[in-house]
Amino acid sequence: MGEAPALLVDDVQDGALNGLELKNVTCKTTATVGDKAYVIGGADDGTLSIEVQIFDRSLGEWVRPTVRGTKPVSCNGLSAVPLEDRILILKKGSKPDDQIWFLEIDTQYVRQQQKILGSEVVAWSKGVIGNAEKPVVISGPSGVGKGTLISMLMKEFPSMFGFSVSHTTRAPRGMEKDGVHYHFTEKSIMEKEIKEGKFLEFASVHGNLYGTSVEAVELVADAGKRCILDIDVQGARSVRASSLEAIFIFICPPSMEELEKRLRDRGTETEEQILKRLRNAEAEIEQGKSSQVFDFILYNEKLEECYERLKKLLGLDGFITAPPKSGPIEIDLPMDHSVSKIDNKIIINCISSGEKESKNLIILDVSSLKGGVPGRTRGLNFQAIGSFSNGLNGIDQLS
């Protein structure tokens, strides 16, 4: 529990304000969902982050929630649009890639965190126009050829696929660079982020943690590429249990005899290591076939044939060269704009000043949102209308 500045109380308690900048405070807005009024805006302590306070009308009390996700930095003004389980926030005077955010208030992630902490939780997620290609999770026992298949994909389609950079708590070795070979981090930090749900999968190896963060996968999508995750069966099971929508493929050898032959032909392991890999492979193959984690099982008997089947699964069998990919679409909102809502459409009335004032509309469609904390919120669609029309009826004015 906590107290809000006195000048906020009258604003919030007077009635159900939605998306309006508070009359007594600059750079703050409020959104009402049920009995709760969410006051969102620049922190009073002079920091650059946007803070959140909640006034629970049923209790007549102010609540300062635990905030998850990456907080957006402060700005020159905010518009807030309540949706079913989150609040759309439009930042005024920000860069195009920093203007659309979502404050999650009742999503699955928020409910999970509330259950863990036993207190009020909200979470920030950046909004992204359009969708990203589903990541591809590829698993299989050592020696099955999955690394070779992935290398073939990367060579033929270099602009289409990318790898996420894993995190580890071990120290860098030799010429390893932070952010290139691994994201090197402290164990206490990684353990905290694991508890906050920021990792898709992780494992402890010789006392050090290794894992794939949601953010690492999102960065590949932000670059306009499709992320490939080369992980073991246990890691694939963790990813399947997460909120990430992916395609899961298990690469299987034609037989254990053939797998043993391939391992011996490599000439890189001792007899003891080969036998250990074969024991592990038997367990992985059994899990891969029976765990219902994987969408597809490919048998790598002949490499070229297996590669062609892999491309077909990914919808690439008809491509001679990969189509160019681009990063996320961005909307550059002018400082002077107002926001309205009708059904699942957010209508942004933009007014650009100059020698000749011009007006236009941007319509955001929020009916197909995907993802969210701890990653991006994708699935936003938009339409820009150059000539402003006064013929829109039944619109709920928000700011």
Secondary structure, DSSP 8 states (H G I E B T S, - for coil): -B---HHHHHHHHTS---SEE-TTSTTEEEEEETTEEEEEEE-TTS-SBEEEEEEETTTTEEE--EEEE---B--SEEEEEE-SSEEEEEEET--GGGSEEEEESSSHHHHHHHHHHSS-EEEEEEEEES-----EEEE--TTSSHHHHHHHHHHH-TTTEEE---EESS---TT--BTTTBEE--HHHHHHHHHTT-EEEEEEETTEEEEEEHHHHHHHHHTT-EEEEE--HHHHHHHHHSS---EEEEEE-S-HHHHHHHHHHH--S-HHHHHHHHHHHHHHHHHHHHSS--SEEEE-SSHHHHHHHHHHHTT-TT-SS-------B-----SSEEEEEETTEEEEEEEE-SSS-EEEEEEEE-TT-EE-TTS-EEEEEEEEESS--S---S-EE--
